[in-house]
Amino acid sequence: MKKIFAILLILVFAAVFAVGCGQKQTANQQSSQGTTNAQGSAQEDAVERIKKAGKLVVGTSADYPPFEFHQVVNGKDEIVGFDIDLAKAIADELGVELEIKDMDFKSIIPAVLTKTVDIGIAGFTITEERKKSVNFSDPYLEGGQQIITYKGSGVKSKEDLKGKTIGVQISTTGEEEAKKIEGAKLKQFDTVDAAMMDLLNKRIEAVIVDFAVAQAYAANNPDKLELVGEMLDDAAKAVVLRKEDVKLLEVVNKVIKQLKGSGEHEKLVKKWFIDYKPSN
């Protein structure tokens, strides 16, 4: 009798355990499906949210000509530049208006991550460190970091910067490249304009900045500034997005591909990096 009771008890425990495992497995499956559905919704939400709002909010730092900068157009201060034209093309593809939020460069990625802005476009160089927190679009522009100095500084290459003071914008690739130059001193600035002003006033010996930006400042001050040495890196530029915004990333990449395929990208490069002459 005891044996029969023990066998029955074992069978009861086995049945309870099987039911429990089945419920747990079902719950796990439901949880997994819920996570997948949530991710799918998140992917769709960015595009749908933007369309519902009727505007694409772009974070930039409008002190970086010819990528983005302030210019008086018909008596009105506007933010213009290569990146702004790209942002307009993305907004047009989404069928919405474009809203530009001007902020410090170092604040753009946090603004993207907190959904203060939808995307960041500000001459961002693709780096492994930034990839840890955000996604990058396909590159929309190739380039690199360039040394710009005042004429008569004696600086002809990066080797001449030992013991010299280099101006850099905070949180940029230019700052990272400057840190690699042995014996150089760094002076940090919130904006490129501030760094260039110190350079023009000979308070620093050089600035390291994107080639196109250095070229624009040199063109505006041909008797005072010059580019020296080779580019310090090969740095492609891309749009910054949240990792979960996969559908929005597809839209951005589509626009970049269309611009390059149609020849419009080449026109924008010519407009901003060849024909453009900064006004004083």
Helices and strands as residue ranges (DSSP letters): H 2-53, E 55-60, E 63-64, E 68-73, E 76-80, H 82-94, E 97-102, H 105-113, E 119-120, H 128-131, E 135-136, E 145-150, G 158-161, E 165-169, H 173-179, E 185-189, H 192-200, E 206-210, H 211-220, E 225-228, E 240-241, H 246-262, H 264-273
